[in-house]
Amino acid sequence: MNRKDLVEDVATTSGLSTAQADAAVTAVLTAITRSVAGGERVTLPGFGSFERRERAARTGRNPQTGEAMEIAAGASPAFKPATAFKAAVSAG
């Protein structure tokens, strides 16, 4: 499923127009992105939670030369699915 399919599904399920469903999907994704980028955890019961995970700086190796190099600290988004979501996916 891509974004267009998601918008069409939301429109059909909710009775909204495609434009309204697109605006709703955009608003939800923007809110999640902004919150997680700001370090806040977003929890959607029955679906899962989104959070920002920090990675410490570390020493790595260049795979071509074997030379040691510093890898800068950083942050990345993470998603942890809820038990109900995992069960639904497992049931197929």
Phi, psi and omega per residue, in radians:
M1 nan 2.291 3.060
N2 -1.863 -3.079 -3.076
R3 -1.043 -0.746 -3.129
K4 -1.062 -0.776 3.118
D5 -1.097 -0.712 3.121
L6 -1.090 -0.796 3.137
V7 -1.077 -0.756 3.132
E8 -1.120 -0.703 3.116
D9 -1.136 -0.760 3.106
V10 -1.095 -0.735 3.138
A11 -1.083 -0.790 -3.132
T12 -1.151 -0.799 -3.090
T13 -1.182 -0.674 -3.032
S14 -1.654 -0.244 -3.091
G15 1.430 0.168 3.096
L16 -1.434 2.830 3.013
S17 -1.281 2.869 3.129
T18 -1.064 -0.696 3.135
A19 -1.136 -0.716 3.118
Q20 -1.173 -0.718 3.117
A21 -1.128 -0.695 3.103
D22 -1.095 -0.730 3.114
A23 -1.123 -0.676 3.134
A24 -1.170 -0.788 3.124
V25 -1.090 -0.777 3.113
T26 -1.057 -0.763 -3.133
A27 -1.102 -0.750 3.139
V28 -1.128 -0.834 -3.124
L29 -1.124 -0.659 3.108
T30 -1.147 -0.752 3.134
A31 -1.111 -0.751 3.117
I32 -1.112 -0.819 -3.126
T33 -1.056 -0.822 -3.129
R34 -1.093 -0.760 -3.121
S35 -1.148 -0.819 -3.128
V36 -1.159 -0.696 3.099
A37 -1.083 -0.553 3.119
G38 -1.446 0.055 3.103
G39 1.577 0.097 -3.120
E40 -1.580 2.572 3.088
R41 -1.604 2.361 3.112
V42 -1.956 2.071 -3.113
T43 -2.005 2.222 3.076
L44 -2.044 1.741 -3.073
P45 -0.933 2.348 -3.128
G46 1.484 -0.203 -3.140
F47 -2.020 -0.992 3.131
G48 2.709 -2.992 -3.135
S49 -2.334 2.558 3.113
F50 -1.944 2.439 3.100
E51 -2.667 2.898 3.103
R52 -1.737 2.250 3.112
R53 -2.009 2.250 -3.136
E54 -1.531 2.470 3.053
R55 -2.033 2.321 3.136
A56 -1.332 2.752 3.046
A57 -1.155 2.578 -3.120
R58 -2.663 2.897 3.090
T59 -1.696 2.292 3.117
G60 -2.178 -3.056 3.125
R61 -2.214 2.419 3.045
N62 -1.248 2.092 -3.075
P63 -1.144 -0.406 -3.136
Q64 -1.423 -0.696 -3.056
T65 -1.901 -0.294 -3.085
G66 1.377 0.022 -3.107
E67 -1.265 2.425 3.114
A68 -1.229 2.509 3.124
M69 -2.591 2.642 3.129
E70 -1.504 2.285 3.057
I71 -1.833 2.143 -3.057
A72 -1.162 2.690 3.044
A73 -1.152 2.693 3.141
G74 -2.837 -3.115 3.115
A75 -2.333 2.628 3.087
S76 -2.514 2.678 3.113
P77 -1.345 2.614 3.109
A78 -2.397 2.593 3.104
F79 -2.216 2.301 3.071
K80 -2.086 1.987 -3.106
P81 -1.226 2.584 3.076
A82 -1.321 2.769 3.141
T83 -0.995 -0.740 -3.133
A84 -1.112 -0.667 3.121
F85 -1.169 -0.766 3.103
K86 -1.051 -0.748 -3.136
A87 -1.117 -0.716 3.130
A88 -1.124 -0.684 3.136
V89 -1.237 -0.702 3.136
S90 -1.126 -0.639 -3.112
A91 -1.226 -0.417 3.061
G92 1.167 nan nan
